Amino acid sequence: MKLVDCVSEVEQQLQHAKLYFGHGTDNAHDEAAWLVMAASGINVGTFDGNGAQELSVKQLAETEKLILKRIHSRQPLAYILNRPGSQRPSSTSMSVR
């Protein structure tokens, strides 16, 4: 699965779960991008926006684990990733195309 497609699917799952956004991101798309990149080991700070790269089975499995933890615990992704405060990405770095 391509990164951009995975982000889109995760975004839909987060919206369906009716989660609150505000601890790191303020919308489902940015949070989905952050979640997928974190699970995939992609550095948000150096990401070039190219969503065409294929994710491995391991990256997809890690993404699924994070999705389930985020939805079931309802804990902010920043805390799940242990990246509160200044360690969160800017919304401009979350653009996946």
N, C-alpha and C positions, 0 to 999 in steps of 0.2 A: 504494500500500500504506500502511496506517495504521502509525504509529509503534509502537504496541503489538504489532501483528502482526510487524513487522520485528524487534523485540526478541526475540520468541518464537522466530522462525526462527533468528536469530543464536545465541541461547542453545542451541538444539538442535545447531547446527553446532559450537559450542565444546565442548559435552559430548561429542559424537561424536569430536572430535579428541583427547580425553583430555589437555587442557592443564592445567598447574598454575596455580592462582590464589593470589595472596598479595602481589602487588606493586601494590596499589591497590584491589583488590577480593578477596573471598574465595570467590566463587561465580560460576557461569556467567551467572546472570540479571543480577547487578549489572554484570558486565563487558560483557555484551551491551548493556545499556542505555547504559553509558558509551561504548562503541564507536559505537553508532548515533547517539547525540547528538553526539559529537565529529565524526563524519563528516558529520552534517547541519548543523553549525554552531549547535546548540542549546546554550545556556549551562546547564550542569548546576546551577550555583548558584542560578539563577532559575527553573528548570523547575518548573511547577506540577503535574506528575504527569498531565496530560491526554494520554493516548496516542492520542486519536482523530484527531489532525492527520494529514493526508496528506503523505507524503514525495514529493519531486519525483524525476524520473528521475536528475537529477544527484546528489541526496542518496543515492539507492539505489546508484548507481555508486560513489560515494566509500565507502559502507559496504562494498560488495563488495571493494574494494581493501584496506581495512583488515582485513577478515576473512581474506582470503588471506595478507596479510603476517603477521598474528598466528599463523595456523595453520602456515604453511610455515616461518617463522623461529623459531617457538616463543618468541620474545622477548616479555617482559611488555608489555602494552598501555601501561602508564605510560611505558615507554621509547620505544615506537613513537610515542606522542603527545608525547614530550619533556616529560612532567609527573611526574617522580618526587617522592617525599616528600610535602610538605604540599600540593601542587597536585592531589592526587587527591581524588575526591568521597567524601563520607560515604555509607554504605549507605542512610541515610534519604533522601538526595537522589536515589537511583536508583529509587525506586518509580514504576513506570509502570502506569497503569490505563486 
